[in-house]
Every structure is written in structure tokens, then in C-alpha cells.
């Protein structure tokens, strides 16, 4: 017997052992309500962040498991869902549940590897074929950056990607937590992962760190399965040990990490957005003067730029027609306050008349909101058209107990919470002096 014969036998043994462990792991997870931290409430919140969807939206649920999210999306969003997973028993569970709920015609199951969705032998998923790509608790398998890169092609124009990933929730994780979670590469905090999404060419529609109750929905039933499992079954000793280690990590270090969910949309490729430079000041004035019937807004920008208590470098944004094109749209965020708490005022937003209704205004607003989110800002206020700004996530400010110091229709004074990890401040809005209110 040659050394190579031994190597072949050893290779077969490794693969056989892996297969046994795989089956043991999944047998431990069969008939769980979900395969990662989550809840129907979180799924609904994330769905709301994506904004209005087309009639019967086309949804791709990647790493769907037994399909808890797929069932909700089909039932409540009226979606036609393509549910993808490598584990056929999960797909069988989903198929039975869909038929039982009268959703059999809305959900198509596909056995495939979500990391291999193109090329020979892969499912037929053409570019631009989905309004929403959904991946709750599964992107870690291929990595957050890879998911954002590879799944973008699947989105139709205006489509959104919802993806969740484990994150640090403390600035100083313990050595034990790092050793456990960094085995497959360093885990990031929410801010760094959000920045990675923006750097990958996405706008951030919203971020939610999932509550502890979402972990309970996953871990409490899983712990029951662990207690009931037969440790003598092939591969089960390994599956039980690894699962108990994960449960113990959550028990002992759960305040150090969590699951964050991101609602993302690819940036409009027609427009280049960036912070203004000194060379843009004259063009910015021209855009604002052209976009409004009076020169007041152009003068407002100049006055705000001269006020160091209001002006925030990096939050004055332009959109231009390509990297070397003319500036077509503008958006500005300046410092205001709600009571004693810092906030941002979005004003003005301007698009030159001959480029309106082409997406430049939306592109520059989304870009400046991304910049604010990456700075760690928590709250943005806008006085504007109630038919326009809700597409960015704005809602009436009165819902949060926020009010202006002047009379205005309730629906026109709006707020966008960028970070809901702390209570939203309440009280009267205090604008910079240049606003004259």
C-alpha cells in the first residue's frame, strides 16, 4: 500500500466524518421554528424599511431554512417567493407549511448553494429578476462582503437587499468571545459593517440590532432539542458539544455581540454623489438659485456655511452626471437640536429644473443620509412634501413628540431615526439662526 493510498483513504474518512456530522447537526435543527435569531416582528420591521413594493413582488429568500420568513413574505407582502437552501428536508418542511397555509402557488423551493448562483449546474436566476433579495441569518456562510457583491446582480432596478449578520455590540469584546466568533474571520461592529455596505455601493435604508427576544426564539427551542437528543447517534456527540458551546457563549457573553439586520439598495449608477469641495461652492449656489422661485435657499446655504455651530463638514452633498459631469442636485444637513439633544436638519434639497424626475434628488438625499449615519448621527428632521420624503423613511415628527416652534401641517414636519439603540429625544426643534425661525 503506497502513501498515496493512505492519503486517499484518509481523505474519504474525513469526508465521511464530515457527512456524519452534517447529518447530526441538521437532525438537531429539524422542526425548529427558525434557524437563526429572529422573529416575525423583526421580519415585518425589515420589510417596512424596504419601502413600497410592486404588486406581487418577486422575492428571493436565500438560505431560507424551513421558511419562516418566506411564509410571512408570501402571506403579508403578496410576494412570489423563490426559496433557496442546500438542505432538502428544510425545503420539504417549507413546502408542507406553504400548502397548509394556502400559499403553495406563491412559494417555489429550489435546492441550491446560495454561494453558487451562476454558472453551469446552477439554478436559473437571471440578472435583475427580483424586487427583493432576503437573507436572514444566512449570509455568514459566504461572508457579508461576498453576499453584497454577488447578490447585487439579482436585483431589479429599485430593488432592495435585506441581510443580517452577527456584530459586536461592545467596543471591547472579551478574549473568549473573540476566540469563538472570529474563527471564520474578524467580526465587525455595526458602524464598520454599515460602512462596508456603503463602500460596496449600497444606500442604507435602515439598520436594526435585533432584540434579545429574537435570540430566545431560536435558542430556547434549540436547547430543548439538545436535552432530548441521543448522544450515541452517529456524529451527535460533536453536534451536541458545538451547540452547547454556542449556547454557553450566549449565556456568558451575550451582551458583547448581537445580530444586526440591514435593509440596503444599490446606488443609482446614473449619478455620482460626493461631498462638496471648495471648487463646488459657486455651482451649489447656482443649483439652489435655479431650483427655487426665489434666491432665499441659495442664500440660506451661504449663511449656514458661514455658521460654525451649524455647518458640519462632509454633510453638504452634490450629485453629478457621472464623475466629470455637471452638478445636477444638492442636499445639505446642518446641526439643529431637539430640546437639548443634537439632531440634523435636511434643507435645502435642490435639483436643477432640466434634471428633475431623473433620480438625481433621490440619489443625493440617500447619499447624505448615508454620510450622516456613518458619522454616528441619530436623528434627521425635514420640513417638506409628505408625498416625497417618506420614501427615505421619514415619518411625522409628532410620533416621537417632536414639534417645530411655528405652525406647520403635522404631516409636513418629519423625522428619520438613524439609530434607534437609544430613546428618540422629544421636544421643540431649535434651528440654526440662518433659518430665521
C-alpha positions as CSV (number, residue, x, y, z in Angstrom):
1,X,0.0,0.0,0.0
2,X,1.5,3.3,-1.1
3,X,1.5,6.6,0.9
4,X,-1.0,7.9,-1.7
5,X,-3.3,5.1,-1.0
6,X,-3.3,6.1,2.7
7,X,-4.0,9.7,1.7
8,X,-6.9,8.7,-0.4
9,X,-8.3,6.6,2.4
10,X,-7.8,9.4,4.9
11,X,-9.5,11.8,2.6
12,X,-12.5,9.5,2.3
13,X,-12.6,9.2,6.1
14,X,-12.5,12.9,6.5
15,X,-15.4,13.4,4.1
16,X,-17.4,10.5,5.6
17,X,-16.9,12.1,9.1
18,X,-18.0,15.5,7.8
19,X,-21.1,13.9,6.3
20,X,-22.0,12.2,9.6
21,X,-21.5,15.4,11.5
22,X,-23.6,17.3,8.9
23,X,-26.5,15.0,9.3
24,X,-26.3,15.0,13.1
25,X,-26.2,18.8,13.1
26,X,-29.2,19.1,10.9
27,X,-31.1,16.4,12.7
28,X,-30.7,18.5,15.9
29,X,-32.1,21.5,14.0
30,X,-35.1,19.8,12.3
31,X,-38.5,21.1,13.2
32,X,-37.2,24.2,14.8
33,X,-39.4,27.3,14.1
34,X,-36.3,29.1,12.7
35,X,-32.6,28.5,12.1
36,X,-31.2,31.8,13.4
37,X,-32.1,34.6,15.8
38,X,-35.2,36.3,14.5
39,X,-39.0,36.9,14.9
40,X,-42.0,37.7,12.7
41,X,-41.9,41.2,14.3
42,X,-38.3,41.7,13.0
43,X,-39.2,40.4,9.6
44,X,-42.1,42.9,9.4
45,X,-39.8,45.8,10.5
46,X,-37.3,44.9,7.9
47,X,-39.9,44.6,5.2
48,X,-41.2,48.1,6.2
49,X,-37.7,49.5,5.8
50,X,-37.6,48.5,2.1
51,X,-40.5,50.8,1.3
52,X,-43.3,50.2,-1.2
53,X,-43.1,47.1,-3.3
54,X,-44.6,46.3,-6.6
55,X,-47.8,44.2,-6.8
56,X,-46.9,40.6,-6.3
57,X,-43.2,41.4,-5.7
58,X,-40.6,38.8,-6.7
59,X,-38.6,37.8,-3.7
60,X,-35.6,35.5,-3.4
61,X,-35.1,34.1,0.1
62,X,-31.5,32.7,0.3
63,X,-30.6,30.2,3.0
64,X,-34.3,30.0,3.8
65,X,-34.2,27.1,6.2
66,X,-37.7,25.9,7.0
67,X,-39.0,29.2,5.5
68,X,-40.4,31.2,8.4
69,X,-39.6,34.5,6.5
70,X,-40.7,33.1,3.1
71,X,-44.1,32.2,4.5
72,X,-44.6,35.7,6.0
73,X,-43.4,37.5,2.9
74,X,-45.8,35.4,0.7
75,X,-48.8,35.9,3.1
76,X,-48.3,39.6,4.1
77,X,-46.5,41.1,1.1
78,X,-48.3,39.1,-1.5
79,X,-44.9,38.0,-2.8
80,X,-43.9,35.3,-5.2
81,X,-41.1,33.7,-3.3
82,X,-38.2,31.6,-4.6
83,X,-36.8,29.9,-1.5
84,X,-33.3,28.5,-1.8
85,X,-31.5,26.2,0.6
86,X,-29.0,23.3,0.4
87,X,-30.8,21.1,2.8
88,X,-33.7,19.3,1.2
89,X,-35.5,18.4,4.5
90,X,-35.9,22.2,5.2
91,X,-37.3,22.8,1.8
92,X,-39.7,19.8,2.3
93,X,-40.9,21.4,5.6
94,X,-41.5,24.7,3.8
95,X,-43.4,23.0,1.0
96,X,-45.7,21.3,3.5
97,X,-46.2,24.5,5.5
98,X,-46.9,26.5,2.4
99,X,-49.5,24.1,1.1
100,X,-51.2,24.0,4.6
101,X,-51.5,27.8,4.6
102,X,-52.8,28.0,1.0
103,X,-49.5,29.5,-0.2
104,X,-48.4,26.7,-2.4
105,X,-48.7,28.8,-5.6
106,X,-46.7,31.6,-4.1
107,X,-43.6,29.7,-2.9
108,X,-41.2,27.8,-5.2
109,X,-38.4,25.8,-3.4
110,X,-35.0,25.4,-5.0
111,X,-32.2,23.2,-3.7
112,X,-29.0,25.1,-4.4
113,X,-26.0,26.6,-2.8
114,X,-26.5,30.4,-2.2
115,X,-22.8,30.9,-2.8
116,X,-23.0,29.4,-6.3
117,X,-25.9,31.0,-8.1
118,X,-24.4,31.4,-11.5
119,X,-22.6,29.1,-14.0
120,X,-23.2,25.5,-15.2
121,X,-25.4,23.4,-13.0
122,X,-26.8,26.4,-11.0
123,X,-30.5,27.5,-10.8
124,X,-31.8,29.8,-13.5
125,X,-31.7,33.2,-11.7
126,X,-31.3,35.9,-14.3
127,X,-29.8,39.3,-13.6
128,X,-32.4,41.8,-12.4
129,X,-35.1,39.2,-11.7
130,X,-36.0,40.0,-8.1
131,X,-37.5,43.0,-6.4
132,X,-36.3,41.9,-3.0
133,X,-33.4,39.6,-2.0
134,X,-33.8,38.3,1.5
135,X,-31.2,36.6,3.7
136,X,-32.0,36.5,7.4
137,X,-29.3,34.7,9.4
138,X,-27.6,33.0,6.4
139,X,-25.1,35.4,4.8
140,X,-22.4,34.5,7.3
141,X,-21.9,31.2,5.3
142,X,-20.4,33.1,2.4
143,X,-19.5,36.3,4.2
144,X,-21.1,39.7,4.3
145,X,-18.9,41.4,1.7
146,X,-19.3,38.4,-0.7
147,X,-23.1,38.4,-0.3
148,X,-23.3,42.1,-1.1
149,X,-21.1,41.7,-4.2
150,X,-22.6,38.6,-5.6
151,X,-26.3,39.2,-5.0
152,X,-26.5,42.7,-6.4
153,X,-26.9,41.4,-9.9
154,X,-30.1,39.7,-9.0
155,X,-31.9,42.9,-8.0
156,X,-34.3,44.6,-10.4
157,X,-33.9,48.4,-10.7
158,X,-35.1,49.9,-7.4
159,X,-34.8,46.5,-5.7
160,X,-33.6,46.0,-2.1
161,X,-31.4,43.6,-0.3
162,X,-32.2,42.6,3.3
163,X,-29.3,40.8,5.1
164,X,-28.4,40.1,8.7
165,X,-25.1,39.3,10.3
166,X,-23.5,38.9,13.7
167,X,-21.9,42.0,15.1
168,X,-20.0,43.2,18.1
169,X,-22.2,45.4,20.4
170,X,-19.3,46.5,22.6
171,X,-16.1,48.3,21.9
172,X,-14.0,45.8,23.9
173,X,-15.1,42.2,23.4
174,X,-13.6,39.6,25.7
175,X,-10.9,37.3,24.6
176,X,-13.3,34.4,25.0
177,X,-15.9,35.9,22.7
178,X,-13.3,36.9,20.1
179,X,-11.8,33.4,20.0
180,X,-15.3,31.9,19.5
181,X,-16.7,34.4,16.8
182,X,-13.5,35.3,14.9
183,X,-12.8,31.7,13.8
184,X,-14.0,32.4,10.3
185,X,-12.7,36.0,10.1
186,X,-12.9,39.1,12.3
187,X,-16.4,40.1,13.3
188,X,-17.3,43.8,12.9
189,X,-19.3,46.3,14.9
190,X,-22.5,47.8,13.4
191,X,-20.8,51.0,12.3
192,X,-18.0,49.2,10.4
193,X,-20.4,46.8,8.7
194,X,-22.6,49.7,7.7
195,X,-19.6,51.5,6.3
196,X,-18.7,48.3,4.3
197,X,-22.2,48.3,2.8
198,X,-21.9,51.9,1.7
199,X,-18.4,51.2,0.3
200,X,-19.8,48.3,-1.7
201,X,-22.1,50.7,-3.5
202,X,-25.3,50.4,-1.4
203,X,-27.5,53.0,0.2
204,X,-28.6,52.1,3.8
205,X,-32.4,52.2,4.1
206,X,-32.2,51.1,7.8
207,X,-30.4,49.1,10.4
208,X,-31.9,47.1,13.2
209,X,-30.0,45.4,16.0
210,X,-32.3,42.5,16.9
211,X,-33.6,42.3,20.5
212,X,-32.8,39.6,22.9
213,X,-36.2,38.1,22.4
214,X,-35.1,37.2,18.8
215,X,-32.3,35.0,20.3
216,X,-34.8,33.4,22.6
217,X,-37.0,32.4,19.6
218,X,-34.1,30.5,18.3
219,X,-32.1,29.3,21.3
220,X,-35.0,28.2,23.6
221,X,-36.4,25.6,21.2
222,X,-32.8,24.5,20.2
223,X,-31.9,24.0,23.9
224,X,-34.9,21.7,24.2
225,X,-33.7,19.7,21.2
226,X,-30.2,19.4,22.8
227,X,-31.7,18.0,26.0
228,X,-33.8,15.4,24.1
229,X,-31.1,14.3,21.7
230,X,-29.5,10.8,21.8
231,X,-25.7,11.5,22.2
232,X,-24.9,8.0,21.0
233,X,-26.3,8.6,17.5
234,X,-23.6,8.9,14.8
235,X,-22.0,12.4,14.9
236,X,-24.3,13.6,17.6
237,X,-21.7,13.9,20.3
238,X,-19.9,16.5,18.1
239,X,-23.1,18.3,17.2
240,X,-24.2,18.5,20.9
241,X,-20.8,19.8,22.0
242,X,-20.6,22.5,19.4
243,X,-24.2,23.6,20.1
244,X,-23.8,23.6,23.9
245,X,-20.7,25.8,23.4
246,X,-22.7,28.2,21.4
247,X,-25.5,28.3,23.9
248,X,-22.9,28.8,26.7
249,X,-21.3,31.6,24.8
250,X,-24.6,33.5,24.6
251,X,-25.3,32.9,28.2
252,X,-21.9,34.2,29.4
253,X,-21.1,36.8,26.8
254,X,-24.4,37.7,25.2
255,X,-24.1,41.4,25.9
256,X,-21.0,41.6,23.8
257,X,-22.5,40.6,20.4
258,X,-25.8,40.5,18.6
259,X,-27.4,40.2,15.2
260,X,-27.8,43.3,13.0
261,X,-30.2,43.4,10.1
262,X,-29.6,45.8,7.2
263,X,-32.0,47.0,4.5
264,X,-29.9,48.1,1.5
265,X,-30.5,49.4,-2.0
266,X,-27.8,49.7,-4.7
267,X,-26.9,53.2,-5.5
268,X,-28.3,54.6,-8.8
269,X,-25.4,54.2,-11.3
270,X,-26.5,57.2,-13.3
271,X,-25.4,59.6,-10.6
272,X,-22.1,60.2,-8.9
273,X,-22.6,61.6,-5.3
274,X,-19.9,63.1,-3.1
275,X,-19.3,65.8,-0.5
276,X,-19.0,69.3,-1.9
277,X,-15.5,70.8,-2.3
278,X,-14.4,74.4,-2.2
279,X,-14.5,74.3,-6.0
280,X,-18.2,73.5,-5.9
281,X,-19.5,76.5,-3.9
282,X,-20.4,78.6,-6.9
283,X,-22.1,75.7,-8.7
284,X,-24.0,74.8,-5.5
285,X,-25.3,78.4,-5.3
286,X,-26.3,78.2,-9.0
287,X,-28.2,74.9,-8.5
288,X,-30.2,76.2,-5.5
289,X,-30.9,79.5,-7.3
290,X,-32.3,77.6,-10.3
291,X,-34.3,75.1,-8.3
292,X,-36.4,77.5,-6.3
293,X,-38.5,80.5,-7.3
294,X,-36.6,83.0,-5.0
295,X,-32.9,83.2,-4.1
296,X,-33.7,82.6,-0.5
297,X,-32.5,78.9,-0.4
298,X,-29.2,79.8,-2.2
299,X,-28.6,82.5,0.4
300,X,-29.6,80.1,3.2
301,X,-26.8,77.7,2.2
302,X,-24.2,80.5,2.1
303,X,-25.3,81.7,5.6
304,X,-25.2,78.2,7.0
305,X,-21.8,77.6,5.6
306,X,-20.6,80.7,7.5
307,X,-22.0,79.5,10.8
308,X,-19.6,77.1,12.5
309,X,-22.2,76.0,15.0
310,X,-24.5,74.8,12.2
311,X,-22.1,73.7,9.4
312,X,-20.9,70.1,9.5
313,X,-18.1,69.4,7.0
314,X,-18.9,66.4,4.9
315,X,-22.7,66.7,5.1
316,X,-23.1,69.1,2.1
317,X,-23.5,66.7,-0.9
318,X,-23.8,67.0,-4.6
319,X,-24.9,64.7,-7.4
320,X,-23.4,65.0,-10.8
321,X,-24.0,63.3,-14.1
322,X,-21.0,61.0,-14.0
323,X,-17.6,61.6,-12.4
324,X,-16.9,64.6,-14.5
325,X,-20.4,65.8,-15.2
326,X,-22.2,68.9,-14.1
327,X,-23.8,69.2,-10.7
328,X,-27.4,68.4,-11.0
329,X,-28.7,68.1,-7.4
330,X,-27.8,69.1,-3.9
331,X,-28.7,68.2,-0.3
332,X,-27.5,69.7,3.0
333,X,-27.6,68.5,6.6
334,X,-26.8,71.0,9.3
335,X,-26.9,70.9,13.1
336,X,-30.1,71.6,14.9
337,X,-31.4,70.5,18.2
338,X,-34.4,68.8,19.7
339,X,-34.6,70.1,23.2
340,X,-31.0,69.8,24.4
341,X,-30.2,66.8,22.1
342,X,-28.3,67.2,18.8
343,X,-30.1,66.4,15.6
344,X,-29.8,67.3,11.9
345,X,-31.9,69.5,9.6
346,X,-32.2,68.4,6.0
347,X,-32.6,71.6,4.0
348,X,-32.4,72.6,1.3
349,X,-32.7,69.8,-1.3
350,X,-32.5,71.1,-4.8
351,X,-32.4,69.7,-8.4
352,X,-31.8,71.9,-11.4
353,X,-35.1,72.1,-13.4
354,X,-33.9,70.3,-16.5
355,X,-32.7,67.2,-14.5
356,X,-35.7,66.8,-12.3
357,X,-37.6,63.5,-12.1
358,X,-34.4,61.7,-13.2
359,X,-33.4,60.4,-9.8
360,X,-30.7,62.9,-9.0
361,X,-32.5,64.3,-6.0
362,X,-33.2,60.9,-4.5
363,X,-29.6,59.9,-5.1
364,X,-28.1,62.9,-3.3
365,X,-30.5,62.6,-0.4
366,X,-29.7,59.0,0.1
367,X,-26.0,59.7,-0.1
368,X,-26.1,62.5,2.5
369,X,-28.2,60.3,4.8
370,X,-25.6,57.5,4.5
371,X,-22.9,60.0,5.4
372,X,-24.8,61.1,8.5
373,X,-25.4,57.5,9.5
374,X,-21.6,56.8,9.2
375,X,-20.8,59.8,11.4
376,X,-23.0,58.3,14.2
377,X,-25.8,60.8,13.9
378,X,-29.1,59.6,15.3
379,X,-31.9,61.8,14.1
380,X,-32.7,63.8,10.9
381,X,-35.6,66.3,10.6
382,X,-37.1,67.7,7.4
383,X,-39.9,70.2,6.6
384,X,-41.1,69.0,3.2
385,X,-43.6,67.4,1.0
386,X,-45.3,64.4,2.7
387,X,-45.6,62.7,-0.6
388,X,-41.8,62.7,-1.2
389,X,-39.8,62.2,1.9
390,X,-41.4,59.1,3.3
391,X,-39.6,57.1,0.6
392,X,-36.5,57.7,2.6
393,X,-38.0,56.5,5.8
394,X,-39.3,59.8,7.2
395,X,-42.5,59.8,9.3
396,X,-44.4,62.6,11.0
397,X,-42.1,64.0,13.8
398,X,-45.1,64.2,16.1
399,X,-45.0,60.4,16.5
400,X,-41.8,61.0,18.6
401,X,-43.1,64.0,20.5
402,X,-41.0,66.4,18.3
403,X,-42.5,69.7,17.2
404,X,-41.4,72.9,15.5
405,X,-41.7,76.3,17.0
406,X,-44.1,77.5,14.3
407,X,-47.3,76.4,12.8
408,X,-47.0,73.8,10.0
409,X,-49.1,70.9,8.9
410,X,-48.3,67.9,11.0
411,X,-47.6,65.6,8.1
412,X,-45.1,68.1,6.6
413,X,-42.7,68.1,9.7
414,X,-41.0,64.7,9.5
415,X,-38.3,62.8,11.3
416,X,-36.0,59.9,10.4
417,X,-34.3,57.9,13.2
418,X,-30.9,56.7,12.0
419,X,-30.1,54.9,15.2
420,X,-32.8,53.5,17.5
421,X,-30.5,52.0,20.0
422,X,-31.3,54.9,22.4
423,X,-34.6,56.7,23.0
424,X,-35.5,59.4,20.5
425,X,-35.3,62.9,22.0
426,X,-38.6,64.8,22.5
427,X,-39.3,68.5,22.5
428,X,-39.1,71.6,20.3
429,X,-36.9,71.9,17.3
430,X,-34.2,74.6,17.5
431,X,-33.0,75.6,14.1
432,X,-29.8,77.4,13.2
433,X,-30.2,81.2,13.2
434,X,-29.9,81.3,9.4
435,X,-33.3,79.7,9.1
436,X,-34.9,82.7,10.7
437,X,-37.4,80.7,12.8
